[in-house]
């Protein structure tokens, strides 16, 4: 049976994974320049932090492992242990004193994020009523927006000053914490980076709360039924399950479609998720506090639009045209930066607002919904793990390329902006033309229509 009681309650508990996913990415971005100054990092070092963290390859590794584990041993297995890994990674970052230590913390945190995301989207979809599946996925995306909004507000009030700009309202607290750990005669860069350490500390606390809630969740009934149906068969190995994803023609077409929208969109979103404040500071000439303020406002817009523009509408309107509107707004945002210029503060404000609207009705929200619908329960999480691996791995490579296109001081920003716009146009075309018609159908009905008995 598709209807599940209490789906909203479990959705909220599981959605903390999305809060911590986006929170880890933006926490790194918020303090990127601070870590760069403290450790003397190069642009290449920053590219590696992006490449192996929650934004890219670390999450890719975690996703492909977590996806198959969630299908083989259950969704609850992930929720029992994964947050402990996340807390370990965040703790390493909090106490980092050199680049290898920072890199390790980003990697462990990224692996945890990757392991949790496919299981969370799958669990939410499997425990949703037919008419609320899109809403519940939207709520998980709402949490994905709340995390960065809170992190960026913290970044703004904890930020040190720059070039005559006043420090954040709570920077005095940062100085006191720094003095307690490193003494009152520490360098300014050493003190400033404690702003980022405190922000990661907040993620540690939320991860602990998430672990307490998620380990009490019941197992997905869809997964239990799928395992019961296979109980008389020999259980497939991880490698044979992986192979089945690429030998079934329906799977191949689905993967190509989802990769077409999510991979291409994520090449843009991953850069903005990790480098946006850095871009605002270097190419746009803003202070760390100003960059965090604009990004915080953007994420507040994302939060509002995700709830009212996606979660409350996606189960009721034509999903194809909702997708077209959200992606189209993102293209307009980049065109403004290209033709008006990133140093124009009015253009930055317009970009912030429009990119926020795009983020609320984002390709990721549609991907999370469609990916959890278009694959059967037998390997629903594994399929998403494979997709997430492909997407975040490509984003890791692109992040390393992007820093060389962009340059140390943003001299290559215009070329990068043209590339971003071109990628979004591809995303718009693929998603609008081939959007699936799954609204109002149960997961069992969707699986039957797409696969018949060949699953």
Phi and psi in degrees as a GROMACS rama.xvg file:
@    title "Ramachandran Plot"
@    xaxis  label "Phi"
@    yaxis  label "Psi"
@TYPE xy
-79.2943  -44.885  UNK-2
-61.3461  135.913  UNK-3
-127.27  131.221  UNK-4
-78.2948  144.195  UNK-5
70.8354  25.9989  UNK-6
-64.1067  -32.6807  UNK-7
-65.1289  -40.2698  UNK-8
-62.9886  -47.3563  UNK-9
-68.7503  -33.4868  UNK-10
-59.862  -43.9875  UNK-11
-62.9588  -44.0359  UNK-12
-62.8447  -44.7218  UNK-13
-71.5408  -31.1582  UNK-14
-65.4141  -17.2447  UNK-15
-60.2711  -24.9251  UNK-16
-61.4312  -42.1644  UNK-17
-67.5704  -37.7698  UNK-18
-56.3755  -46.1106  UNK-19
-75.0757  -29.6887  UNK-20
-62.0665  -60.9496  UNK-21
-66.1633  -34.8414  UNK-22
-61.4276  -40.3694  UNK-23
-65.9673  -41.5181  UNK-24
-62.1352  -49.7606  UNK-25
-74.3813  -31.2614  UNK-26
-61.7974  -40.6206  UNK-27
-64.7696  -42.9915  UNK-28
-65.9565  -40.1147  UNK-29
-59.3426  -37.8052  UNK-30
-106.914  15.0215  UNK-31
-59.1795  -47.3987  UNK-32
-66.493  -32.5425  UNK-33
-66.3406  -44.0803  UNK-34
-66.5323  -36.382  UNK-35
-61.0115  -45.3191  UNK-36
-69.3217  -39.8454  UNK-37
-67.2405  -43.5829  UNK-38
-100.201  -2.46065  UNK-39
67.1331  42.7806  UNK-40
-79.79  148.869  UNK-41
-92.1163  171.594  UNK-42
-61.7751  -33.1261  UNK-43
-64.2432  -40.0459  UNK-44
-60.1218  -42.8768  UNK-45
-62.7998  -38.2415  UNK-46
-61.9937  -39.0314  UNK-47
-69.4064  -36.6883  UNK-48
-60.5899  -43.1176  UNK-49
-65.1197  -41.5142  UNK-50
-66.1275  -36.6962  UNK-51
-103.365  2.24458  UNK-52
-93.0295  -160.58  UNK-53
-65.1983  -17.5838  UNK-54
-81.8527  -23.6464  UNK-55
-141.394  -110.244  UNK-56
-69.7971  -34.3556  UNK-57
-58.7637  -45.5608  UNK-58
-66.4307  -33.2419  UNK-59
-62.6316  -45.8555  UNK-60
-61.4641  -47.8199  UNK-61
-61.7712  -37.6938  UNK-62
-66.0987  -44.8071  UNK-63
-70.2779  -32.0262  UNK-64
-73.0584  -50.8336  UNK-65
-64.1711  -35.5824  UNK-66
-62.3272  -47.5096  UNK-67
-70.5083  -36.8706  UNK-68
-63.9543  -38.4649  UNK-69
-65.9377  -33.6392  UNK-70
-79.6449  -32.7768  UNK-71
-83.9538  -40.9828  UNK-72
-114.838  -4.48157  UNK-73
109.592  152.547  UNK-74
-64.9408  -35.0893  UNK-75
-64.7506  -29.2259  UNK-76
-57.6161  -41.7997  UNK-77
-62.7452  -44.1862  UNK-78
-72.0496  -17.9513  UNK-79
-76.522  -32.0379  UNK-80
-122.272  -22.5936  UNK-81
-63.8816  -38.315  UNK-82
-65.8873  -25.002  UNK-83
-65.3405  -38.3748  UNK-84
-65.7861  -42.7129  UNK-85
-58.8994  -45.6622  UNK-86
-62.9183  -36.7695  UNK-87
-61.8481  -47.682  UNK-88
-60.9772  -44.7223  UNK-89
-64.991  -40.0122  UNK-90
-62.1939  -38.9076  UNK-91
-62.4238  -43.0595  UNK-92
-62.4928  -42.7313  UNK-93
-56.5866  -34.521  UNK-94
-109.495  19.4337  UNK-95
-62.9239  137.944  UNK-96
-128.278  -1.56468  UNK-97
-153.872  169.556  UNK-98
-65.2695  -44.8278  UNK-99
-58.3076  -37.594  UNK-100
-66.283  -42.4006  UNK-101
-63.4662  -42.0628  UNK-102
-61.8436  -42.839  UNK-103
-63.6359  -43.2091  UNK-104
-61.4557  -42.5574  UNK-105
-63.0544  -40.3586  UNK-106
-64.9386  -48.8386  UNK-107
-63.8239  -43.2405  UNK-108
-61.3574  -42.72  UNK-109
-62.7419  -41.593  UNK-110
-60.6854  -43.5393  UNK-111
-62.3583  -44.2515  UNK-112
-58.7978  -47.3509  UNK-113
-61.9646  -39.3543  UNK-114
-66.2338  -32.8504  UNK-115
-84.0097  -30.7936  UNK-116
-65.5527  -51.6938  UNK-117
-59.6508  -39.449  UNK-118
-65.3964  -38.0959  UNK-119
-69.4637  -46.3476  UNK-120
-63.7465  -39.2201  UNK-121
-65.0997  -46.3456  UNK-122
-61.9121  -44.2819  UNK-123
-61.6991  -46.4796  UNK-124
-63.2567  -42.6982  UNK-125
-70.6744  -22.1294  UNK-126
-107.007  19.89  UNK-127
-105.681  150.484  UNK-128
-72.1354  157.178  UNK-129
-54.6361  -45.3466  UNK-130
-81.8797  -2.57717  UNK-131
-122.705  8.64017  UNK-132
-62.861  -47.4913  UNK-133
-64.2432  -38.844  UNK-134
-60.9381  -45.1153  UNK-135
-68.0151  -38.7292  UNK-136
-62.9762  -38.2175  UNK-137
-62.3219  -37.8439  UNK-138
-66.1515  -37.2937  UNK-139
-64.616  -37.0351  UNK-140
-69.8536  -32.0855  UNK-141
-58.2764  -44.0387  UNK-142
-64.4699  -35.1608  UNK-143
-61.6848  -28.731  UNK-144
-87.2187  -34.8717  UNK-145
-63.1531  -40.1926  UNK-146
-55.3424  -58.0006  UNK-147
-60.6167  -36.8674  UNK-148
-59.3352  -47.0577  UNK-149
-66.4579  -43.8106  UNK-150
-61.3938  -41.7343  UNK-151
-72.719  -33.8448  UNK-152
-64.3308  -42.4954  UNK-153
-60.6593  -43.4559  UNK-154
-59.9452  -36.8804  UNK-155
-68.7645  -46.0646  UNK-156
-79.0219  -18.7782  UNK-157
-98.8621  -3.16875  UNK-158
-70.7473  142.911  UNK-159
-75.1845  162.607  UNK-160
-78.3325  169.37  UNK-161
-152.903  129.115  UNK-162
54.0278  42.5926  UNK-163
92.5358  -13.4159  UNK-164
-74.1975  139.8  UNK-165
-70.8884  151.479  UNK-166
-74.8226  167.714  UNK-167
-64.4116  158.938  UNK-168
-59.4363  -28.4482  UNK-169
-107.493  17.2019  UNK-170
-65.7893  -25.9447  UNK-171
-59.9087  -36.7546  UNK-172
-65.0169  -40.3837  UNK-173
-58.5463  -43.969  UNK-174
-63.0664  -38.636  UNK-175
-66.9833  -42.0246  UNK-176
-63.4888  -43.2325  UNK-177
-62.3209  -42.589  UNK-178
-62.414  -35.5041  UNK-179
-67.1553  -30.1327  UNK-180
-97.1448  -39.4055  UNK-181
-120.349  0.877483  UNK-182
90.4321  165.99  UNK-183
-83.3419  -9.10607  UNK-184
-101.889  15.4982  UNK-185
-69.534  155.316  UNK-186
-65.7089  159.62  UNK-187
-62.2843  -39.3831  UNK-188
-63.3291  -36.5687  UNK-189
-65.9914  -39.6558  UNK-190
-70.4424  -45.1907  UNK-191
-58.8541  -37.5736  UNK-192
-68.5689  -16.1149  UNK-193
-64.2318  -20.3657  UNK-194
-57.7048  -45.0797  UNK-195
-71.9739  -37.8726  UNK-196
-59.5786  -42.364  UNK-197
-66.0234  -38.7151  UNK-198
-62.8715  -44.0147  UNK-199
-65.288  -30.4192  UNK-200
-61.4909  -35.9086  UNK-201
-65.2898  -35.8911  UNK-202
-66.6344  -36.1601  UNK-203
-59.0711  -43.3302  UNK-204
-65.3053  -45.3857  UNK-205
-64.0156  -38.6843  UNK-206
-62.8624  -37.9269  UNK-207
-64.7936  -43.2501  UNK-208
-62.6659  -43.4198  UNK-209
-60.3718  -40.8768  UNK-210
-62.8122  -41.9131  UNK-211
-62.3306  -38.732  UNK-212
-77.8784  -44.978  UNK-213
-72.5343  -31.5469  UNK-214
-68.8204  -11.1335  UNK-215
-96.3616  -1.21332  UNK-216
-68.238  149.423  UNK-217
-79.0616  155.095  UNK-218
-68.9641  150.002  UNK-219
-64.2574  128.842  UNK-220
-68.3293  -33.3365  UNK-221
-61.8273  -41.5876  UNK-222
-66.3936  -42.325  UNK-223
-61.5923  -41.239  UNK-224
-66.9616  -39.8066  UNK-225
-64.4373  -39.9527  UNK-226
-69.1872  -35.7764  UNK-227
-65.102  -38.5726  UNK-228
-65.8652  -26.2036  UNK-229
-96.5596  2.33176  UNK-230
-62.3421  -26.6093  UNK-231
-91.6336  -2.6691  UNK-232
-101.384  159.531  UNK-233
-70.2822  128.872  UNK-234
-67.7862  131.002  UNK-235
-70.2533  147.025  UNK-236
-74.3879  169.286  UNK-237
-59.3435  -40.4894  UNK-238
-71.0732  -36.9307  UNK-239
-70.5016  -34.9067  UNK-240
-64.4687  -40.7383  UNK-241
-61.5857  -42.3059  UNK-242
-63.8013  -36.6149  UNK-243
-65.1084  -24.5821  UNK-244
-67.7268  -24.969  UNK-245
-110.878  3.2863  UNK-246
-106.001  -22.1999  UNK-247
-82.2264  125.5  UNK-248
-63.1395  -36.318  UNK-249
-64.588  -41.1284  UNK-250
-61.7763  -44.1879  UNK-251
-61.3144  -45.1301  UNK-252
-63.5927  -39.2907  UNK-253
-65.9432  -44.4382  UNK-254
-62.1082  -42.0943  UNK-255
-62.8372  -41.8948  UNK-256
-65.0149  -50.0945  UNK-257
-65.6191  -37.9014  UNK-258
-65.2184  -37.5146  UNK-259
-58.7297  -37.9844  UNK-260
-91.2683  -46.9431  UNK-261
-77.622  -42.4819  UNK-262
-62.5134  -49.5929  UNK-263
-63.6521  -43.7247  UNK-264
-64.8863  -38.9175  UNK-265
-70.0094  -22.9454  UNK-266
-62.1259  -33.9415  UNK-267
-80.5245  -49.8183  UNK-268
-65.7283  -35.3248  UNK-269
-66.1678  -38.802  UNK-270
-63.8374  -45.9892  UNK-271
-71.9926  -29.826  UNK-272
-67.2829  -35.3958  UNK-273
-101.567  -34.9125  UNK-274
-106.867  0.128066  UNK-275
-58.1117  -49.8579  UNK-276
-63.9636  -37.4986  UNK-277
-62.5898  -40.7244  UNK-278
-65.7273  -44.2543  UNK-279
-60.6096  -35.724  UNK-280
-78.2983  -41.1843  UNK-281
-87.064  -56.365  UNK-282
-77.8936  -35.2211  UNK-283
-89.1909  -15.243  UNK-284
75.7182  20.4363  UNK-285
-88.6648  161.327  UNK-286
-79.1021  168.769  UNK-287
-60.5467  -41.3753  UNK-288
-64.3118  -42.5434  UNK-289
-65.4201  -42.1671  UNK-290
-62.1008  -43.1318  UNK-291
-66.4513  -34.8704  UNK-292
-64.3597  -48.5693  UNK-293
-61.8333  -42.6839  UNK-294
-67.1413  -36.1132  UNK-295
-64.4545  -42.3629  UNK-296
-61.6142  -42.1203  UNK-297
-59.6127  -42.1844  UNK-298
-72.3938  -29.4723  UNK-299
-64.9266  -38.0264  UNK-300
-64.0913  -43.9057  UNK-301
-57.8609  -44.03  UNK-302
-59.1943  -49.6502  UNK-303
-64.4714  -44.3393  UNK-304
-70.2242  -35.082  UNK-305
-59.0604  -43.111  UNK-306
-73.9006  -53.3634  UNK-307
-84.7109  -28.4904  UNK-308
-94.4439  -24.6452  UNK-309
-113.582  -62.9092  UNK-310
-57.3051  -41.243  UNK-311
-83.5658  -10.164  UNK-312
-116.052  -28.5718  UNK-313
-63.5718  -27.3246  UNK-314
-84.9693  -4.1775  UNK-315
-118.886  -19.8991  UNK-316
-117.886  172.831  UNK-317
-66.8079  114.711  UNK-318
-67.398  -29.8673  UNK-319
-60.1791  -45.6461  UNK-320
-79.7161  -27.3498  UNK-321
-65.739  -41.7793  UNK-322
-61.2369  -45.9868  UNK-323
-59.2619  -43.2984  UNK-324
-63.9005  -48.637  UNK-325
-62.0251  -44.2574  UNK-326
-71.1012  -37.5074  UNK-327
-62.1406  -38.1486  UNK-328
-60.9844  -37.7846  UNK-329
-64.6605  -38.6021  UNK-330
-63.8512  -43.7959  UNK-331
-59.0242  -40.1188  UNK-332
-59.3124  -45.3236  UNK-333
-70.6468  -34.5927  UNK-334
-62.7885  -34.5073  UNK-335
-62.9961  -44.773  UNK-336
-64.9131  -34.6938  UNK-337
-69.125  -48.322  UNK-338
-93.3657  -17.0494  UNK-339
-102.247  -42.365  UNK-340
114.078  141.3  UNK-341
-73.6738  -20.2218  UNK-342
-81.4865  -8.66208  UNK-343
-82.1225  118.163  UNK-344
-65.5604  -32.2447  UNK-345
-65.0824  -39.1506  UNK-346
-65.0725  -40.466  UNK-347
-62.7062  -39.9673  UNK-348
-64.5362  -44.4112  UNK-349
-63.4978  -41.4649  UNK-350
-62.231  -44.6755  UNK-351
-56.9889  -44.6353  UNK-352
-69.1724  -49.3465  UNK-353
-69.4288  -39.4568  UNK-354
-67.2726  -28.4995  UNK-355
-67.3552  -41.4947  UNK-356
-62.7375  -44.6998  UNK-357
-57.4708  -41.7999  UNK-358
-65.8097  -27.7848  UNK-359
-74.2787  -36.4563  UNK-360
-110.436  56.3857  UNK-361
-85.787  161.75  UNK-362
-60.557  -35.3256  UNK-363
-61.4107  -37.9494  UNK-364
-63.302  -44.8167  UNK-365
-67.6426  -38.4696  UNK-366
-61.723  -45.6761  UNK-367
-59.1552  -39.2259  UNK-368
-70.6235  -53.2324  UNK-369
-68.8811  -37.9079  UNK-370
-65.0826  -32.7323  UNK-371
-79.7653  -14.095  UNK-372
-97.1767  -35.11  UNK-373
-85.1399  -10.5991  UNK-374
-110.934  148.065  UNK-375
-72.0285  159.062  UNK-376
-58.8514  -28.4375  UNK-377
-55.5847  -39.8595  UNK-378
-139.798  40.4875  UNK-379
-64.9714  -47.4164  UNK-380
-70.9591  -38.4938  UNK-381
-62.8061  -41.8002  UNK-382
-61.0634  -42.429  UNK-383
-68.0473  -33.7699  UNK-384
-62.6282  -42.9368  UNK-385
-62.1902  -45.5666  UNK-386
-61.2585  -45.9886  UNK-387
-63.7846  -37.7074  UNK-388
-61.2371  -47.3599  UNK-389
-61.1007  -47.0411  UNK-390
-66.3201  -50.3056  UNK-391
-72.4082  -29.3856  UNK-392
-65.5716  -45.9063  UNK-393
-63.0271  -36.9719  UNK-394
-66.0889  -33.946  UNK-395
-63.0529  -46.4012  UNK-396
-64.6417  -43.6711  UNK-397
-62.0925  -37.2615  UNK-398
-61.3641  -38.4918  UNK-399
-68.4448  -34.8564  UNK-400
-73.3561  -40.8073  UNK-401
-57.4995  -42.4969  UNK-402
-62.533  -27.6294  UNK-403
-80.3334  -33.7998  UNK-404
-67.6615  -43.2993  UNK-405
-70.2547  -41.3728  UNK-406
89.4331  167.51  UNK-407
-67.628  -29.6705  UNK-408
-123.737  19.6729  UNK-409
81.3595  18.3429  UNK-410
-68.0063  -20.6493  UNK-411
-101.18  19.1645  UNK-412
-60.7419  -42.2316  UNK-413
-61.8778  -42.2652  UNK-414
-61.7977  -44.4033  UNK-415
-60.5439  -39.395  UNK-416
-65.2161  -39.419  UNK-417
-62.8135  -40.6456  UNK-418
-63.6577  -43.8006  UNK-419
-58.4107  -45.6986  UNK-420
-63.2273  -42.8032  UNK-421
-61.1979  -41.3356  UNK-422
-62.4062  -42.3556  UNK-423
-66.5287  -33.3296  UNK-424
-64.177  -40.2112  UNK-425
-61.6591  -44.66  UNK-426
-59.4619  -43.9463  UNK-427
-59.6191  -46.2106  UNK-428
-66.651  -49.9239  UNK-429
-61.7231  -49.5972  UNK-430
-67.8568  -37.4678  UNK-431
-70.3078  -40.2837  UNK-432
-74.1539  -41.2447  UNK-433
-111.544  21.4155  UNK-434
-57.7309  130.852  UNK-435
-75.7952  155.34  UNK-436
-103.675  83.8663  UNK-437
-115.764  -6.4487  UNK-438
-61.7285  133.076  UNK-439
82.1399  5.70242  UNK-440
-110.646  147.159  UNK-441
-74.2547  160.468  UNK-442
-62.4819  -36.5595  UNK-443
-65.2429  -40.1043  UNK-444
-65.8938  -43.0364  UNK-445
-61.7118  -44.4102  UNK-446
-62.5011  -43.1926  UNK-447
-63.1591  -43.428  UNK-448
-65.1225  -36.646  UNK-449
-87.5571  -35.0942  UNK-450
-114.027  -19.6622  UNK-451
62.931  -128.761  UNK-452
-99.4615  3.94254  UNK-453
-93.4012  72.4983  UNK-454
